[in-house]
Amino acid sequence: MYASTRTALATGIVAALLALSTTTASAAPTPAPHTERLGTSPTGEQGDSYTYGPEFSGNGRYAVFSSDASNLVPGDTNGQRDAFVRDLRKGTVERVNVSSEGAQADDTSSSFEISPDGRYVLFTSRARNLVHWDTPPPADEWVDDVYLHDRRTGTTERLSFGLDGRSVDVGGAAMSADARWVAFTARPNRMEADDPNGYRMLYLLDRRTGKVKRVSERARPEWTSVLYDVSEDGSRIVYDQFQYRGPGSALWAYDIRSGTQQQLNVTPDGTPTTAMAVDASLTADGRYVAFSSGAPDLVPDDTNGTDPDVFVRDLVTGKIRRISHNAETAFGTQSPEISPDGRYLAYEVTPRNRETGYFGVQNVYLRDLRTGVVRLVSESVGGGTVEDEAVTLYSVSRGGKEVGLASGSTQLVPDDTNGVTDGFVRHLR
């Protein structure tokens, strides 16, 4: 009798504890969507100068960004724009445009990308003290080179080398997830002995072999190249070529494995459009690419004229989908960023009053490509859109959980009084 009573009592206690734990777990609040400012000091003060929008690691934990602020990390005395990584889980900030010995850069730097695991950071810099130079560039030569910083080992290596080891004047850079493939734009007259052309062309470095390959077509030497993205799996690059003084323009997807490329701004019958296609973004597997264009003939029934739209093209099937936020009230939909998993698409929208012709303030939205649900990303502290300064889109993380922004608006976070552009992360869930 005693044993059975004890067993029943124990069973009741366990049941009560389980019920309590279940109630406690279910009562735990889901974090509400909120906006976080990147440029803050270790003690919480807002940045004392300009900060720009972030790129995210694969799980959205790390955000890499550039800033002119001098109070984000201790010992920042170089007076230059630096590259930083913020741990969004811990709130810590680390400066990454440093030499392997930890020396701060002696000139300006700009961040471009962080690997999905947060280990590698790709940035460009005019600094001349990050690595050893056999022949240092002249002090008055204001040109950039590509660097890779390994946060695990603390080492920094220079990736762009021109003739006789000289600087190559890089315009932009991007890399695959494992940092094996690094693409960048540079001037051929600094990269190649037999090419006097000064317009930037696209080059691809294989860090495993050390070989550098020119990707841009040689048949169009007067067309300059702009790099947009390298897929995480290292399968594709997307970039623009446009005529510096003329109407010519082509958006290309380059297949790294086969060495072939296809033009993306073409009509359904394959004819190149006359309008430019810009701001392209690839999914992690390189299958889908999002871009914006004012071309009215990329898809049938495009009725908003030359107002820009966002398009998502399947590079395997060739199918293309137009995304228009609201053709009646917006001056186009543009500057897209597609999430690495391909489900979410962020973009910029500038409202327009078609009766008065006046333009409103640019805001950022996120569309679920599976359900069609659209959410305002650049939500003000009072709710609704930002109304004082335009908001620029930088990136979107896997699963659409975080969106990177930059703006001079004072309405995105409370007590924004530093009077400069700030970088932000919008946490959606």
N, C-alpha and C positions, 0 to 999 in steps of 0.2 A: 504494500500500500504506500509506504513511504517512497520507495523507488519510483513508482508510477507517478506519484505526485511531483517528485523532483523532476522527472522527465517532462511532465506537462508544463511545469513552471519554466524549465529551461527553454522548451519549445516556444512558450509564450514570449519570453524575453528576446529570443532570436528574431521572432516574427516582428516584435515591436521595434527592434533595432533596424531590421530590414526596411520596415515601413518608414522609420525616421530618416534613414539614409536615402530612400527613394524620394521622400518628400523634400529633403534638403537638396538633392541633386536636381529635381525638377524645378525647385524654386530658384536655382542659380540663374541670375539674369543673363540673357544673351547680350553681348556687347552691342550697343547701339551704334549705327553709322556715325562716324565723327571724322574730323579733319585734324591732322597733326602737322605742325610746322617743323621743317627739317633744321633750319638754321637757328639753333639755340645753344647757349653755352652750357658747360657742365653744371652750372648752378641755376639754369633756367632762364637766363636773360636772352632776349631776342637778339638775332645777329646784328652786328653793327654796320653791315653793308649788304650788297646784293647776293642773293642765293638763287640758284636755278633748279629746275625740276629734276626728279630722280629717275633712274632705271632700277629695276628690281632683280633680285636673285630669284631662283626658281620657285621657292616656297613663299616668297614675299617677305622673308625675314630681314634681308639686308637691302638697303637703298643706297646707291652711289649717286653723288651729285657734286656740282661745282659751286664754289662760293668765294666772294671777295672779302667775306667777314674775317676778322682777325681774332675773334673771341670764342670760336667754336671748340678749339683745343688749346691746351696750355703750350706756351712757347712758340706761337705763330707770330713771327716777327719779320717775315720776308716781304710783307706789303704786296703780295701777289695773289691772283686767283689760284685756289688750290682745289684738289679733288679729295672728297671725303666719303667715308662709308658710315652709315648710321645703322646700328642694330636696333630694329624697330621693336624687338622684344625687350631688350634691356635699356634702350634709350641712350646708349653710349655712342660716341662719335670718334672716328679714327681718320687721321690724315694719311693718304696713300700715295700721293705724288712725291715720294721721298726716295733717296738713294738707298742702296742696299745697306749702307752704314747708318741710315736714318737721317741724313742731312736734308733740310728743307730745300725746296727748289728755289733757284735764284731768278726765275722768271715765271711767267704765267702758264697755267695748265688748265685743261678742260677734260672732265670725265666723259666717257662714251658708253661703257658697258661693264657689267659685273657678271661673272659666270653663274650658272644656276645654283651651284653649291656655295657661292660666296667666296670662293678661293681667289680667283683671278680678277683683277681690275684693269681694264684697258683705258688708257688716257693719252692725250697728246700734250706736248709741252714745248715751250721755247727755251726751257732751262738748259744749261750747259754743264751742270754739276751733278746730274743724276747718274751718269755713267762716265767711264773714261773715254775721251776723244783723242785719237791720234793726231788729228788736225782740227782743233777747235774752230768753229765758224767765226766769222768776224763779229765783233760786238754789236755792230749796227745791222746785222742780218736778222730781221724779225720773221723767222719761219719756224714751223712746228715739225716735230717728229713723233712717231708712235712709240709708246712704252707699255710694258706689261708688268704689273706689280703682283707678286705672289704673296698673299696675306698669310699663308701658312709658313713660308720660309723667311719672309721679310725681304726677299730679293726683288730688284727692279732691273729689267733688261730693255734695251733699245731694240726695236724691231725693224725700223726703216733705215736703210742704208743706200746712199746714192753713190755716184762716181767718186772713187777715192775716199769712200767713207763719209762723204759730205751729207749735209742735211738735204731732205728732199721736198720740203714745203708741203706737208700733209694737210689735206682739207677735212677729212673725216675718216673714221675707222669703225670696224665692227668685227666680231669674232664668233666662232662656234662655241658650244658649251664647254668642250674640253680644251679650248684655247689652241687647238692644233691649227685651225685655219683662221688667218687674220687678213681681212681685206682693208685696203686703204686707198685713198686717192692722192696722187703726187704728180709732180711735173716731170714729163719724159726727158726734158733737157737736163735733169738732175739724176735721172734713173738709168738712162740708156745712152751709150756713146754715139749711136748713129741717128739719134732723133733730136732735132733742135726745137721741137714743139714745146711751147710753154704752157699750153692748156692742160689742166689736170686730167689724168687718165686713171683708170681703176687697175690696181695690182692686187695679187693674191699671194700671200706667204704661207707656205707649208712649214710650220715650225718643226715638224718631225724630220724633214729632209733639209730644211734651210733654203729651199728653192723658192724663187719669186717669179710669178708669171703675170704677164700683162693680160688683162681681161678685155678692156675697151678695144673696139675695132680700130685697126690702123687705117682703114679706108676713109675714115672721117676725122682727120687730125684737127680740124677746126671746131669739132664738137667736144665740149668739156663734159666731164663726168661728175656725177654726184652720187655718193654711196648712201643707201638707206638701211640695209639690213643683211645679215647672214643668218640662216636658219640654225637653230641650236644643234641639229644633228649633222651640220656641215655638208648638207646636200645642195643648197642653193644660195645664191646672192641675188639681191634685187637692187638695181641702180638705174639712174637716168643718164642719158646723153642728150645734150641739147646744143643747138647752134648758138654760139656766143653772140653773133650779130646776124640773126635771121630767124625764120619760123620753124626750123627743123627741130624735132624732139622725138625721143624714143625711150620708153620705159622697158627695161630688159630684166628677164629672169635668167640667170646663168646657172647651168647645171655643173657643179664642181666635178662630179665623177666623170661625166661624158665630155665636158668641155663645150657643150652646145648651149645655145641660148634662144629664147623666144621673146618676141616683142609682145607687150601686154596691152598697150593702148592701140588696139585694132578693132575694127567693126566686126560684126558677125561673119562676114565673108572673108575676113583676114586682111582687109585694107587698112593701112595705118591711118589714124586720125590726125587731123591738123592741130588739135589742141593738146597741150601738155598734160601728162599724168604725173603726179608728184606724191611725195610723202608716203612711200610704200612701207608696208610692215608685213613680215612673214610669220607663219605659225612655226612651232618648234620643229615639226617634221618637214617643213618646206613645201607642203602641199598647197596651202592657201595663202594668197597675198591680198592685202587690202591696200587701196590707193584712192586718191581723189583726182577728179578731172572735171573740167567744164565741157568736155566733148559731148555733143548731143546725139552722137551716133554709135556709142559703145554698145547700147542695148536698144531694142525696139521700144517705142512708146515713151521715150524720154521727153516729157513735155515742158520742162522748166527752162528751156533754152540753154544759155551758156552758164547759168548758175552752177556752181560746182556740186557734184554728188560724190558719195563714197561708193566704191565698187569692191566686191570680193570675188576674185577669180580662182577657180579650181584649176591648178596647173596640171592635173592629171586628165580630167575630162574636158577642160576648156570652158566649162560653164561659167557664166558671169552673172552676178546678182547686184542690182543697184539698191543702195540704201539712201533714202532721202528723209531727213528728219521731219520737215513740214514745208513743202514747196510753197504754200500759201503765205506763210508768216516768216520764213527764214531766208536769208541770203545764202543759200547753199548749205551743204554739209561737207566738212572737209577735215584734213589732217588726221586720218584715222590711225589707231593703234589696235591691232587685233591681239587677243590673249594668246599665249603660247599653245593652249589646247584648242584654239579655234572657235570656242563657243561665244565669247564676248567681244564686242566691238565698241571701242570708245572713239569719240569724234568731237570736233568743235562745231558750234552753231552760232551764227550771228543773226539775231532777229532783225526783221525789216518791216517797217510800216509801208505797205505798197501804195497807200494813198498819199502820204506825205513824202515818201522817199527816204526818210530818216532811218539810220541804222541804230540798233541797240548795242548792248554790251555782249561780247562773245562769252559763251558759257560752254561747259563740257557735259556730255551725256554718255551713258553706257547702255548699249542694246544687247539683249540676250538673243543671239541669232537663232536659237532653237525655239523659243517661245514668242519672240517679238516684243517682249516687255522692255520698256525704256525707262531708265532712271536718271534723274539729274545728279551729276557728280559734284559740280561746283556749287553746292548748296551753301547759302549764306548762314551766318549764325542766327539770323532771325527767321530762317526758312525761306524757300524760294530762291530765285536766281540772284547772282551777284550783279549789282547795278552800277558800281563805281569804276571798275577797271577790268579790262579783258582778262580772261583766264586762258592759259595755254596748256595744251595737253602734252605730256611727255611719254607716258608709258602706262601699261596695264599688266597686272600680274596674272599668273595662271589661276583659272577659276574666277577671274574678275573680282578678286577680293580687295585688291588695292589698286588705286589709280594715282599716277604721279602728275602733279600740276605745278605751274608757276604763275605768279600774278603779283601785281602791285596793289591789289585790292586789300582794303582793310576790313572786309566783311566775311572772310573765310574762317578766321579764328578770333576769339575774343582778345581785346587789348592789343591789337596790332598797331603799334605807334612808331615803328622805326622808319617809316616813310620810304621804303625801298621794295623792290621785287623780292619775294620770298619763294622758296620751294615748299611744296606741301605733299602730303600723302593723304588721300581720302580712303579711309577704311570703310568698306561697305558691309562687311560681315566678318 
